[in-house]
Amino acid sequence: MSTTPLAWFKSSYSGSSGDDCVEVATCPSTVHVRDSKLDESPQLALTPASWTRFLSYAVQG
């Protein structure tokens, strides 16, 4: 397990008023997703393939 802190990036679709914010951090084998409004929010850990499928559905929706 790595001890390197994750570098989180806020979604470009997140509003500027601070609501509805999603952050993503990538590693070679995992894509982490969390709610940026919570300092210690739960995280989803997805494989890159699962993340790609999720994004393809999100764009279609």
Secondary structure as the mmCIF struct_conf table of DSSP 4:
data_model
#
loop_
_struct_conf.conf_type_id
_struct_conf.id
_struct_conf.beg_label_comp_id
_struct_conf.beg_label_asym_id
_struct_conf.beg_label_seq_id
_struct_conf.end_label_comp_id
_struct_conf.end_label_asym_id
_struct_conf.end_label_seq_id
BEND BEND1 THR A 4 THR A 4
HELX_LH_PP_P HELX_LH_PP_P1 PRO A 5 LEU A 6
STRN STRN1 PHE A 9 LYS A 10
TURN_TY1_P TURN_TY1_P1 SER A 12 TYR A 13
BEND BEND2 SER A 14 SER A 14
TURN_TY1_P TURN_TY1_P2 SER A 16 SER A 17
BEND BEND3 GLY A 18 GLY A 18
BEND BEND4 ASP A 20 ASP A 20
STRN STRN2 VAL A 22 THR A 26
BEND BEND5 PRO A 28 SER A 29
STRN STRN3 VAL A 31 ASP A 35
TURN_TY1_P TURN_TY1_P3 SER A 36 LYS A 37
BEND BEND6 LEU A 38 LEU A 38
TURN_TY1_P TURN_TY1_P4 ASP A 39 GLU A 40
STRN STRN4 GLN A 43 LEU A 46
HELX_RH_AL_P HELX_RH_AL_P1 PRO A 48 GLN A 60
#
